């Protein structure tokens, strides 16, 4: 599922796959880094309305360290 999320090709697909990530019952070591990098590097994920915030919330829920500035707009 993480691989599918990383390769999301549209905003809609990114939102759908984000929902699947939120429903995962098994969270393996390394998932957090991959999800965070996908949210930073894939424009379909980073620009999908609400998805970057959902990534941050998911990582916090999973006990991962999240840099608060990661998903704030640079002004």
C-alpha positions as a LaTeX table, in Angstrom:
\begin{tabular}{lrrr}
\hline
Residue & $x$ (\AA) & $y$ (\AA) & $z$ (\AA) \\
\hline
Unk1 & 0.00 & 0.00 & 0.00 \\
Unk2 & 2.86 & 2.40 & 0.75 \\
Unk3 & 4.27 & 1.79 & $-2.74$ \\
Unk4 & 0.92 & 2.61 & $-4.29$ \\
Unk5 & 0.72 & 5.83 & $-2.26$ \\
Unk6 & 4.25 & 6.80 & $-3.32$ \\
Unk7 & 3.22 & 6.44 & $-6.95$ \\
Unk8 & $-0.10$ & 8.28 & $-6.79$ \\
Unk9 & $-0.67$ & 9.83 & $-10.20$ \\
Unk10 & $-3.53$ & 12.19 & $-9.41$ \\
Unk11 & $-4.94$ & 14.22 & $-6.53$ \\
Unk12 & $-7.95$ & 11.91 & $-6.32$ \\
Unk13 & $-5.79$ & 8.78 & $-6.20$ \\
Unk14 & $-3.58$ & 10.35 & $-3.51$ \\
Unk15 & $-6.66$ & 11.04 & $-1.36$ \\
Unk16 & $-8.00$ & 7.52 & $-1.82$ \\
Unk17 & $-4.67$ & 5.88 & $-1.06$ \\
Unk18 & $-4.20$ & 8.13 & 1.98 \\
Unk19 & $-7.42$ & 6.66 & 3.35 \\
Unk20 & $-6.01$ & 3.17 & 2.87 \\
Unk21 & $-2.83$ & 4.15 & 4.74 \\
Unk22 & $-4.92$ & 5.51 & 7.61 \\
Unk23 & $-6.68$ & 2.14 & 7.83 \\
Unk24 & $-3.51$ & 0.02 & 7.90 \\
Unk25 & $-3.34$ & $-2.23$ & 10.94 \\
Unk26 & 0.29 & $-3.20$ & 10.38 \\
Unk27 & 2.85 & $-0.39$ & 10.42 \\
Unk28 & 6.34 & $-1.58$ & 9.51 \\
Unk29 & 9.64 & 0.12 & 10.20 \\
Unk30 & 10.45 & 2.40 & 7.31 \\
Unk31 & 6.86 & 3.21 & 6.34 \\
Unk32 & 7.00 & 6.63 & 7.98 \\
Unk33 & 10.05 & 7.76 & 6.04 \\
Unk34 & 8.60 & 6.56 & 2.76 \\
Unk35 & 5.22 & 8.21 & 3.35 \\
Unk36 & 6.85 & 11.49 & 4.41 \\
Unk37 & 9.18 & 11.51 & 1.39 \\
Unk38 & 6.29 & 10.73 & $-0.96$ \\
Unk39 & 4.34 & 13.66 & 0.50 \\
Unk40 & 7.32 & 15.92 & $-0.07$ \\
Unk41 & 8.39 & 14.69 & $-3.52$ \\
Unk42 & 5.19 & 13.72 & $-5.34$ \\
Unk43 & 3.27 & 16.83 & $-6.38$ \\
Unk44 & 0.06 & 14.86 & $-6.71$ \\
Unk45 & 0.30 & 14.10 & $-2.99$ \\
Unk46 & 1.73 & 17.39 & $-1.74$ \\
Unk47 & $-0.87$ & 19.43 & $-3.63$ \\
Unk48 & $-3.89$ & 17.21 & $-2.97$ \\
Unk49 & $-6.25$ & 19.14 & $-0.72$ \\
Unk50 & $-5.87$ & 17.95 & 2.87 \\
Unk51 & $-3.48$ & 15.10 & 2.17 \\
Unk52 & $-0.28$ & 16.67 & 3.57 \\
Unk53 & $-2.12$ & 17.41 & 6.82 \\
Unk54 & $-3.44$ & 13.86 & 6.92 \\
Unk55 & 0.11 & 12.55 & 6.42 \\
Unk56 & 1.27 & 14.62 & 9.40 \\
Unk57 & $-1.64$ & 13.38 & 11.53 \\
Unk58 & $-0.98$ & 9.76 & 10.55 \\
Unk59 & 2.70 & 9.97 & 11.37 \\
Unk60 & 1.92 & 11.51 & 14.76 \\
Unk61 & $-0.65$ & 8.80 & 15.43 \\
Unk62 & 1.96 & 6.16 & 14.63 \\
Unk63 & 4.36 & 7.80 & 17.10 \\
Unk64 & 6.68 & 9.20 & 14.48 \\
Unk65 & 8.55 & 12.46 & 14.91 \\
Unk66 & 7.15 & 15.12 & 12.61 \\
Unk67 & 8.72 & 18.48 & 11.85 \\
Unk68 & 5.82 & 20.90 & 12.18 \\
Unk69 & 7.18 & 23.15 & 9.45 \\
Unk70 & 7.09 & 20.35 & 6.86 \\
Unk71 & 3.60 & 21.11 & 5.61 \\
Unk72 & 3.32 & 24.84 & 6.19 \\
Unk73 & 3.30 & 27.20 & 3.25 \\
Unk74 & 6.49 & 29.26 & 3.00 \\
Unk75 & 5.61 & 32.95 & 3.29 \\
\hline
\end{tabular}
